[in-house]
Amino acid sequence: MMYALTADISHIEEEDVFDAVSIEFDGFESVTFHKPGIDYQRERGAPEVIEFVGNLENAARLDHLFTAPRGLLLISRRMVRVLESVGPFRHRLIPTVIYAERIKHLVLDRFTRQRTWYPVQDPTLKNEDFVILQLLEETDCLDRERTLVKGVPFHQSGAGLLGREKARPLVLQPPPEGFPPVFAVPELAFYCFTEAARQACEHAGLKGLWWRPQQ
């Protein structure tokens, strides 16, 4: 079984509420940290550290946060260590900082939606334990004949990128060395996680993860 991973939002009871909201920057709209072939900091102008405003209580107890305005793979450094314990995978970790919501008016310009000059020295007002995970290579493993999109083989369907649960079934051909714990497929708009990765995360007691079966 392969899984897509999204943040578990069962603790959020209202619409338009998130664990963390990105502070924008120049070129913000084109930065997803999803494509392995793009260095978003050198090529798209992303800052070295990606900043958010969020709920620090949630960040202290969860390992995957629900982010806006787009869902980034914002995970705890602890979760990275768990994944690395399952097996090697080429990746880059983009550091982040999450500022407490109560200082939002100090760190976020309400007109530009970008970071102000205000320095945050107090460690209780920020969390630096999360990173954005970007994979650095793709695994060309989609079976384009047996993967069906609305009953039509992928290669005949005219589909481009497939979102979560859009293929029924999704058929992946394992490479000779097997799948790494998390990997990117060129035709998929999400990263895939193996059963071993899911079990390791659950055994470690990680919180805030919603595993969505894809096969």
C-alpha positions as CSV (number, residue, x, y, z in Angstrom):
1,M,0.0,0.0,0.0
2,M,1.1,3.5,-0.8
3,Y,-0.1,6.6,0.9
4,A,-0.5,10.3,0.4
5,L,0.0,12.4,3.5
6,T,-2.1,15.3,4.6
7,A,-2.4,17.1,7.9
8,D,-5.0,15.7,10.3
9,I,-7.4,18.6,10.9
10,S,-9.8,16.9,13.4
11,H,-8.6,19.4,16.0
12,I,-9.8,22.4,13.9
13,E,-13.5,23.2,14.4
14,E,-13.9,26.3,12.2
15,E,-13.5,27.0,8.5
16,D,-10.5,29.1,7.4
17,V,-8.5,28.2,10.5
18,F,-5.0,26.8,10.2
19,D,-2.1,25.7,12.3
20,A,0.2,28.0,10.5
21,V,-0.2,30.7,7.8
22,S,2.7,31.6,5.5
23,I,4.2,35.1,5.6
24,E,4.5,36.1,2.0
25,F,7.6,37.3,0.1
26,D,8.4,38.4,-3.4
27,G,7.7,35.5,-5.8
28,F,5.6,33.7,-3.1
29,E,3.0,32.5,-5.6
30,S,5.5,30.3,-7.6
31,V,7.0,28.6,-4.6
32,T,5.7,25.2,-3.6
33,F,8.9,23.2,-2.7
34,H,7.3,20.3,-4.4
35,K,9.2,19.8,-7.7
36,P,12.5,17.9,-7.1
37,G,14.3,19.7,-10.0
38,I,13.8,23.2,-8.7
39,D,16.0,25.0,-6.2
40,Y,13.3,27.4,-5.0
41,Q,15.6,29.6,-3.0
42,R,18.1,30.1,-5.8
43,E,15.7,30.0,-8.8
44,R,12.4,31.4,-7.4
45,G,13.7,33.9,-4.8
46,A,12.4,32.0,-1.7
47,P,14.1,33.2,1.5
48,E,16.5,30.9,3.3
49,V,14.0,30.5,6.2
50,I,10.3,30.4,5.5
51,E,8.3,32.2,8.1
52,F,4.8,31.6,9.4
53,V,2.4,32.9,12.0
54,G,0.6,30.1,13.8
55,N,-0.7,28.3,16.8
56,L,2.3,27.4,18.9
57,E,0.3,25.1,21.2
58,N,-0.6,23.0,18.1
59,A,3.0,23.1,16.9
60,A,4.3,21.8,20.2
61,R,2.2,18.7,20.1
62,L,1.9,17.9,16.3
63,D,4.3,16.6,13.8
64,H,2.5,17.8,10.6
65,L,0.8,21.2,10.5
66,F,-2.1,22.3,8.4
67,T,-0.9,25.4,6.5
68,A,-2.3,28.1,4.3
69,P,-2.6,29.5,1.8
70,R,-1.3,26.3,0.2
71,G,-0.7,23.0,1.9
72,L,3.1,22.7,2.4
73,L,4.7,19.6,3.6
74,L,5.6,21.2,7.0
75,I,6.8,18.4,9.3
76,S,8.7,18.2,12.5
77,R,12.4,17.5,12.6
78,R,11.5,14.4,14.6
79,M,9.4,13.1,11.8
80,V,12.3,13.6,9.4
81,R,14.5,11.4,11.7
82,V,11.8,8.7,11.7
83,L,11.6,8.7,7.9
84,E,15.4,8.6,7.6
85,S,15.5,5.6,10.0
86,V,13.3,3.6,7.5
87,G,15.7,4.1,4.6
88,P,17.7,6.6,2.6
89,F,16.0,9.2,0.3
90,R,17.5,12.3,-1.3
91,H,15.9,15.4,0.1
92,R,16.4,19.0,1.2
93,L,15.1,20.5,4.4
94,I,14.0,24.1,4.3
95,P,14.2,25.7,7.7
96,T,11.1,27.5,9.0
97,V,10.1,29.6,12.0
98,I,6.5,29.9,13.3
99,Y,5.7,33.1,15.3
100,A,3.0,33.2,17.9
101,E,-0.4,34.5,16.7
102,R,-0.3,37.2,19.5
103,I,2.5,39.0,17.8
104,K,1.1,38.7,14.3
105,H,0.6,42.5,14.2
106,L,4.3,43.0,14.9
107,V,5.8,40.5,12.3
108,L,3.2,40.7,9.5
109,D,2.6,43.9,7.5
110,R,-1.2,43.9,7.0
111,F,-1.0,45.6,3.7
112,T,1.8,43.7,1.9
113,R,1.3,40.4,3.8
114,Q,5.1,40.3,4.1
115,R,7.5,40.3,7.0
116,T,8.2,43.5,8.9
117,W,11.5,44.5,10.3
118,Y,10.5,43.5,13.9
119,P,13.0,41.1,15.5
120,V,11.7,38.3,17.6
121,Q,14.2,37.4,20.3
122,D,12.0,35.7,22.9
123,P,12.1,31.9,22.2
124,T,8.7,31.4,23.7
125,L,7.2,33.5,20.9
126,K,8.5,31.3,18.1
127,N,8.9,27.6,17.1
128,E,11.8,26.5,14.9
129,D,11.3,22.8,15.2
130,F,9.6,22.4,11.8
131,V,11.0,22.1,8.2
132,I,9.5,21.9,4.8
133,L,10.5,18.6,3.1
134,Q,11.5,18.7,-0.5
135,L,12.6,15.6,-2.3
136,L,15.5,15.9,-4.8
137,E,14.7,13.2,-7.3
138,E,11.7,11.5,-8.9
139,T,11.0,7.8,-9.3
140,D,9.6,7.0,-12.8
141,C,7.4,4.1,-11.7
142,L,3.8,4.8,-12.9
143,D,2.3,2.0,-14.8
144,R,0.6,4.1,-17.5
145,E,-1.5,1.2,-18.8
146,R,-2.9,-0.2,-15.6
147,T,-3.3,3.1,-13.8
148,L,-6.9,4.1,-14.6
149,V,-8.4,7.6,-14.6
150,K,-12.2,7.4,-14.7
151,G,-11.8,3.9,-16.2
152,V,-9.4,5.0,-18.9
153,P,-5.6,4.1,-18.9
154,F,-3.6,7.0,-17.8
155,H,-1.7,7.3,-21.1
156,Q,-5.0,7.6,-23.0
157,S,-6.9,9.8,-20.5
158,G,-5.3,13.1,-21.3
159,A,-4.6,13.7,-17.6
160,G,-1.6,15.7,-16.5
161,L,-0.8,15.6,-12.9
162,L,-2.9,13.3,-10.8
163,G,-4.2,14.5,-7.4
164,R,-4.8,12.3,-4.4
165,E,-7.2,9.4,-5.0
166,K,-7.8,10.5,-8.6
167,A,-6.5,7.2,-10.1
168,R,-8.5,4.0,-9.5
169,P,-6.4,2.0,-9.4
170,L,-3.0,3.7,-9.1
171,V,-0.4,1.1,-10.1
172,L,3.3,1.7,-9.4
173,Q,6.1,-0.5,-10.6
174,P,8.8,-0.9,-7.8
175,P,12.3,-0.1,-8.9
176,P,14.9,-2.9,-8.5
177,E,16.1,-1.5,-5.2
178,G,12.6,-1.0,-3.9
179,F,10.9,2.2,-3.0
180,P,12.4,4.7,-0.6
181,P,10.2,5.6,2.4
182,V,9.0,8.7,0.7
183,F,9.3,9.4,-3.0
184,A,8.0,11.7,-5.8
185,V,6.4,10.4,-9.1
186,P,6.5,12.8,-12.1
187,E,2.8,12.3,-12.8
188,L,1.6,12.7,-9.2
189,A,0.8,16.0,-7.5
190,F,1.8,14.6,-4.1
191,Y,4.6,12.6,-2.5
192,C,4.1,8.9,-1.9
193,F,4.8,7.2,1.5
194,T,5.3,3.5,1.9
195,E,3.7,1.2,4.4
196,A,7.0,1.0,6.2
197,A,7.1,4.8,6.5
198,R,3.5,4.9,7.9
199,Q,4.2,2.1,10.4
200,A,7.4,3.8,11.6
201,C,5.6,7.1,12.1
202,E,2.8,5.4,14.0
203,H,5.2,3.4,16.1
204,A,7.0,6.6,17.0
205,G,3.8,8.2,18.2
206,L,3.8,11.0,15.7
207,K,0.7,13.2,15.8
208,G,-1.2,15.2,13.2
209,L,-0.8,12.8,10.3
210,W,-3.6,11.6,8.0
211,W,-2.6,8.7,5.8
212,R,-4.7,8.5,2.6
213,P,-4.4,5.1,0.8
214,Q,-3.7,5.5,-2.9
215,Q,-3.7,1.9,-4.1
